[in-house]
Amino acid sequence: MKKTKLALSSLLIALMAFLFLNLFLNLFVGEINWEKTLSTAYRPVDHNMQLVSTEWADLKTPKSWRNITVNSTCPGYVGALWTGNEFINYEYGMFAPDLRNHASTEQIKLDTLAGHLVYSVTQDEVTGFYIPPQGEMTSSLTLYPSKAGYQRSDSLRALLGRLKYKK
């Protein structure tokens, strides 16, 4: 009897934790596609970095980062990179917004990373990135503006420079 109560209590706690996590992620990220999120492959590169393999690209990130895929309402891939402290939302697809359309010329910086033109847009300690389709890319990529993007802009530039797109 005591073991049954303990098992039921443990099961109830695990279920509550899962529901809370799902609610939290849905509030801050969107409707999660659990199948695609759980099928993301993580391979260690060295003691600090990993290769995150998604449906659309291979990304070299710090080991603590995780990919979360969201159900998209349009063609393409939508999701977020969880850094351990915050989310960096992304969209790779034909409808990924061009951030240059929402900024003044002074707020836009152009870099060339691994042969790709990368536009960063910074305003009020918020930074986002936009890469128009070019080379092996089949669509454009947007990392939505965020404080995390501003605080981690150098890391994100390095990530974008090592990004390997899949066909």
GIMO-V536175 format. One record per backbone hydrogen bond with DSSP energy under -1.0 kcal/mol. CO is the residue of the C=O (numbers start at 1). NH is the residue of the N-H. E is the energy in kcal/mol with one decimal. If there is no record, write none. Layout:
co=(CO:CO)
nh=(NH:NH)
e=(E:E)
This chain:
co=(1:2:3:4:5:6:7:8:9:10:11:12:13:14:15:16:17:18:19:20:21:22:23:24:25:25:31:32:33:34:35:37:41:43:48:49:49:50:51:52:53:56:57:58:59:61:62:66:68:69:77:78:79:80:81:82:86:88:89:90:91:92:93:98:99:100:104:105:107:109:111:113:116:118:119:120:121:126:127:128:129:130:131:134:140:141:142:143:146:146:147:148:152:153:154:155:156:157:158:164)
nh=(5:6:7:8:9:10:11:12:13:14:15:16:17:18:19:20:21:22:23:24:25:26:27:28:29:30:71:34:37:38:39:40:53:51:63:45:46:61:43:59:41:166:54:164:52:50:65:82:80:33:92:70:90:68:88:66:83:81:144:79:142:77:96:101:102:103:107:108:122:120:118:116:113:111:130:109:128:123:146:121:143:119:141:137:93:131:91:129:127:150:151:152:156:157:158:159:160:161:162:58)
e=(-2.1:-2.1:-2.5:-2.5:-2.6:-2.5:-2.4:-2.5:-2.4:-2.4:-2.4:-2.4:-2.4:-2.3:-2.5:-2.6:-2.6:-2.6:-2.5:-2.8:-2.8:-2.5:-2.1:-1.8:-2.8:-1.2:-3.2:-1.1:-2.5:-2.8:-1.1:-1.0:-3.0:-3.2:-2.3:-2.3:-1.4:-2.2:-2.2:-3.0:-1.9:-2.8:-2.9:-2.2:-3.7:-2.7:-1.7:-3.3:-2.5:-3.0:-3.1:-2.8:-2.8:-2.7:-1.9:-2.1:-2.7:-2.3:-2.1:-2.0:-2.6:-3.1:-1.6:-1.7:-1.6:-1.1:-1.4:-1.2:-2.3:-2.8:-3.0:-1.9:-2.6:-2.7:-2.8:-2.8:-2.1:-2.5:-1.6:-2.6:-2.7:-3.0:-2.3:-2.2:-1.9:-2.8:-2.0:-2.2:-2.3:-1.4:-3.0:-2.4:-2.7:-2.3:-2.1:-2.4:-2.8:-1.9:-1.0:-2.5)
